């Protein structure tokens, strides 16, 4: 198995040095773990989070394609705010718990979950419901607000964010999943999969000081890509994001969008969001900026997209 | 009779240990109800006009003398621990070497009277410095708590490295040099006094001790020596922490005795008894205060009262950024500056329990009369959490009135001030929005600017002054948005809710 992967990466690297690397973005990452998939994106609607997740992963070929026995897995949900689950400020705990269980069943040796929260981290972990869902499913919460757990990483492809400290659990894991929640956002217009990466970084002040949208696009060039971006659209926040003021900010969409491509996932999520609150995708500047950095593509017609209603 | 000492020790541990642990527990695991133990403290009971508790303490003291000093007062128990430990370091002969000393009436009564006069003149300066409970609270918060955090972080470093996250690192951001210095000074003074001379502090300086000493002169139960059976062996004298047993005249000075029962527990033939006083008025050997002493006392107290009354509520002024000149921000529940500055004794309980560590002891922000009273100081990730009422719940003096959660979320402790010319959106023409992100009421919200950018705007009457905006604003050295304190805490307007989305979406949109 390892030899085949090595050969694949060697060919990819060899070809990449002479051909434009754009088309290889979705099929391999710097770790040499090449995951071949016919499907580029799966969108599911009308079920509970666990059921929708199972269906989506099935379309991608099953969790065993991503998680091998003994693997160290990291899941990065949005746990930014001290809010209860039905206010949609954080990722749905049922979704996170379901993913943890799936990875444990696939034979993962450990499943770690963290976020660099915006408020008191113990309260965010607890009141979001995510800590309980994770520990019930056999995973482990890791503190995200301890600077000693972050290690400096370079971003050579970036325009503004040339370096930042990144949570070391991501450096040490075998595979990780990015599990954001779809929200309106006062500063960045919308918070989806790329914005969710701010929670893996230590120095978030830098983002706000040096063109927020460019930095969001920059951090998405992180050399260790998540295997999949799993966008929680079960409940979305349509107004007053990122914290929300009340239940009136929330809309029940019962949906899920999964894709390894950041830009495609965010574009699809925006199109879904615009049905609730009309938004020009070009106003969400980081999406276009990320496409410019060859992080992914906004052109959903070019991709193999599966849409499923449960 | 010997069991009485055991009861005293048990009660002392029952009060002292939970109080100490409550102060140093940074995890918030100990139930908040522990703060009820602090309601038994005399000065907090007086300041909060807790009639029931004042009545209880009055009855307790009129029954058993200064027993309060032996188990309720944490500073008292602290001194007992110190003098107990000091015996380990003393040679056998000198282990119990207390001796009868003359009372220091001039010193302790002048301190008591001056404290009261200064308070009546409007300044709580001496109450803050001399309330024994608050002194201990500052030991726990400024001296012990950092040690506990340091130890915790050491353990966490090791266990985190092994993949266990039960212990997690905590930063100690509450270090304020002046408060630390004052706490350390008192710590050294009280520790040295108790190491060598037992309850010397309680009988010379502490105004609470002096007050209770006035009551204990008439207490129903007190210590008496049976002159016919007493052999004058002096064991009781050597063990008396208050150094108040005059074996020559076979008399115990009730005003200094802290009812610790050390004497009855060592008396070999039960000559020392704790019994009902037969005569109401006792022949007390009084030390006369000399004329010279009286004059000195009147002059110094007059000067002190005058200067402190004038020193009340002066602010730091300067020609620098307005952030440095701002009015201090009181914790929620303080109501107004006069009420707060009068009632707060700077015990640091709220400072210790604040989960964000945003409360810090003031130096001169409230003027000299507000030294060490809490105020909010914001820094990155440190602001007043929206869904939290802990400080107002634990305050034992009612300097902070206990707030219900819905009321706290509307209590305006300050108002955000936005300086557009310093904002990143204005100077760099790039998106930021960090302040609005952190505003729980959206008093700070983004409005259209130019080229698709948005810039912050503040609606004053929606702002509750939580400091989320100031704590996250990336502009340095002074933030583009900061919170100005208020002198009176009123209710902000209730934030408007968004309109609910009432259509059904059953399509993906792409």
Interface residues (C-beta under 8 A of the other chain):
Chain A: X43 X45 X46 X82 X110 X118 X119 X120 X122 X123 X127 X140 X141 X142 X143 X145 X146 X148 X149 X185 X186 X187 X188 X205 X206 X208 X209 X210 X211 X212 X213 X214 X238 X239 X240 X242 X243 X245 X246 X248 X249 X251 X253 X255 X267 X268 X271 X272 X273 X274 X275 X276 X283 X285 X300 X305 X307
Chain B: X28 X157 X160 X163 X165 X168 X169 X355 X356 X380 X381 X385 X386 X387 X424 X428 X430 X431 X432 X433 X434 X436 X437 X438 X439 X440 X441 X442 X445 X446 X452 X454 X472 X474 X475 X495 X497 X498 X499 X500 X501 X505 X506 X507 X508 X509 X510
